[in-house]
Amino acid sequence: MFNDVEGEVKFFTDRAGSGGSDHGSFYAKNIPVLFFHTGGHDDYHTPTDDADKVDAQAEAEILNVEIKLIENAMKLPKLNFTEVK
């Protein structure tokens, strides 16, 4: 699925599936997950974490990568869940 996917944003893959974000709930139900993040900052998840903290350029580049991944995934059979040990 990640073959030939390139982007203007740095990204990596690993086998970690659980985590402290919304994707953790899906992973706990044995549903394959992908997690994308533009990075943290000092105000992350605080009352002062306002829209001006969003890295819009990085978010746009992540969306481009996600589109490529979706296009690749549509060519594959159903994704299998792989539990991280």
C-alpha positions as CSV (number, residue, x, y, z in Angstrom):
1,M,0.0,0.0,0.0
2,F,2.9,2.4,0.7
3,N,4.8,1.4,-2.4
4,D,5.6,4.4,-4.6
5,V,4.0,6.8,-2.1
6,E,6.0,10.0,-1.8
7,G,5.1,13.4,-0.4
8,E,6.4,16.8,0.6
9,V,6.0,15.9,4.2
10,K,8.2,13.5,6.1
11,F,6.5,10.3,7.1
12,F,7.3,6.8,8.3
13,T,5.6,3.6,8.9
14,D,5.8,1.3,11.9
15,R,3.8,-1.5,13.4
16,A,2.5,0.4,16.5
17,G,-1.3,0.4,16.4
18,S,-2.4,1.5,19.8
19,G,-2.0,5.0,21.0
20,G,-3.5,7.9,22.8
21,S,-5.7,9.2,20.0
22,D,-8.9,8.2,18.3
23,H,-7.3,5.4,16.3
24,G,-6.6,3.5,19.5
25,S,-10.3,2.6,19.8
26,F,-10.4,1.1,16.4
27,Y,-7.2,-0.8,17.0
28,A,-8.6,-2.3,20.2
29,K,-11.5,-3.7,18.1
30,N,-9.1,-5.3,15.6
31,I,-9.7,-2.8,12.9
32,P,-6.6,-1.8,10.9
33,V,-5.5,1.8,11.5
34,L,-3.4,4.6,10.0
35,F,-2.4,7.5,12.2
36,F,-1.3,10.9,10.8
37,H,-0.1,13.8,12.9
38,T,1.6,17.1,12.2
39,G,3.5,17.2,15.4
40,G,3.1,18.5,18.9
41,H,3.7,21.9,20.4
42,D,3.7,23.4,23.9
43,D,-0.1,24.1,23.8
44,Y,-1.0,20.7,22.4
45,H,-4.2,19.4,24.1
46,T,-4.5,22.5,26.4
47,P,-7.1,25.2,26.5
48,T,-4.7,27.5,24.5
49,D,-4.4,25.0,21.6
50,D,-6.2,27.2,19.1
51,A,-6.6,27.0,15.3
52,D,-3.6,29.2,14.8
53,K,-1.4,26.4,16.0
54,V,-2.4,24.1,13.1
55,D,0.4,23.7,10.6
56,A,-1.8,24.1,7.5
57,Q,1.0,23.4,5.0
58,A,1.9,20.1,6.7
59,E,-1.8,19.2,6.9
60,A,-2.2,19.8,3.2
61,E,0.8,17.6,2.5
62,I,-0.5,14.8,4.8
63,L,-3.8,14.9,2.9
64,N,-1.9,14.4,-0.4
65,V,-0.1,11.4,1.1
66,E,-3.5,10.0,2.4
67,I,-5.1,10.4,-1.1
68,K,-2.3,8.4,-2.6
69,L,-2.7,5.7,0.1
70,I,-6.4,5.5,-0.4
71,E,-5.9,5.2,-4.2
72,N,-3.5,2.3,-3.6
73,A,-5.7,0.7,-1.0
74,M,-8.7,0.7,-3.4
75,K,-6.6,-1.7,-5.6
76,L,-6.1,-4.2,-2.8
77,P,-8.4,-6.8,-1.2
78,K,-9.7,-6.1,2.3
79,L,-6.9,-5.1,4.7
80,N,-6.1,-7.6,7.3
81,F,-5.7,-6.7,10.9
82,T,-2.2,-7.4,12.3
83,E,-1.9,-7.2,16.1
84,V,1.3,-5.7,17.4
85,K,3.0,-7.9,19.9
